[in-house]
Amino acid sequence: MKKILTLLAVLIITTLSACQAPAQVAPTEPYPIGQPGEAYLLETPAQEPIQQVTIDYAKNFTLEYKDGYKLLTVTLPWLGATEPLQYALVPQDTQVKAELEGAVVIPTPIDSFIGLSATYLPFLEQINELESLVAVDTGDYIYNAAVRDAVQAGTVAQVGSGPTIDIEQVIELDPDMVMTNASGLTEWDTHPILEQAGLPVVINSDYLEQDPLGRAEWGKFIAAFYDKEVEAGQIFDAMAERYQAAKALVANQTEKVTVFVNTAWEGAWYMPGSDSYAAILLRDAGADYLWSDLEGSGAMPIDFELVVERAKNADFWINVGFASSLADLSAMDPRYAEFLAYQQGGVFNNNARTTDMGGTDYFEGGTANPDQVLMDLITIFYPNLAGEHEFYFYRQLQ
């Protein structure tokens, strides 16, 4: 638990924002599964033009339709990465005559998948591919009930993550693909050991995407390995339309409520920058985020007294960590009770959907459904504009 919280803190500070196992399908030779090469020449039978999707919001990956295959490029695999990563999604029945330059080859559609982040699960559910999931890192903090049940039943394995991942178990499961994220820190990352074992590993950097719609668009990235990116695109487009409609509700709001976020962490209060995921959501919800003068998408440590000075009379305080009540909050630090938002019922947390183990759907389903997150925020700040919307991810602390 301490390791998970520590890694979560690192990711927050640096980026912030933050089933029955299917039968395995053996790859058709001569695919070098998971191995980069030089240049592939592809022979494909004549066929009708396939439907395509575009990537409109995400900045950290591209999807190109080549002659007989798809090319996914992760332009920023982790903060500080200097080279992109490429994945050639080659149809199972395609005859390969040479190697695809610098790309990891993944025959598609895949049938078995190991996902080492809970943020992938809602996208699998959207395209009806949860049954392809054969393993997760841990089931302890997953919100999705079907996956938790499968983990408990043993039909979805728990293989861990980082350098201590159970590599023998992963090899035994023989997945078509393992998807994970990366930090660039060798003491945390999983992909090096997976690559050394010759496994088909794909890096997903959704957490580096700051635009809520851009982060949600990674559903197309995942769906492309199932050849279902068009289906995922239709789901995304409908969601994006709802997001933009919600944003329009507050576009002309002149008197904006004031808001601050988070709680102190080990003596410092980390406030997200104006280009962060959290700040963009607040701006789209029509709020005046009190630390919008902080540049960048990372988080800056602010002295507790300076937070009190600026935010003491703020209208709302949201995203207050593990607190489930005002008593929980003041127990963390008695000074929290000094804030006007605390005194007047303006404290809201994103833990309305939480498991007994602490898995929170905001960090899982919220990734794929930022329209629901945005409507929750608008309901908090401007209930008269929210119509009959009922809270989904958020709740008021009592």
Secondary structure by P-SEA (a helix, b strand, c coil): caaaaaaaaaaaaacccccccccbbbbcccccccccccbbbbbbccccccccccccccccccccccccbbbbbcccccccccbbbbbbbccccccccccccccccccccccbbbbccccaaaaaaaacccccccccccccccccaaaaaaaaaccbbbbccccccaaaaaaaacccccccccccccccccaaaaaaaccbbbbbcccccccccccccccccccccccaaaaaaaaaaaaaaaaaaaaacccccccccccccccccccbbbbbccccaaaaaaaaaccccccccccccbbbbbcaaaaaaccccccccccccccccaaaaaaaccccccccccccccccccccccccccccaaaaaaaacaaaaaaaaaaacccccccccccccccccc
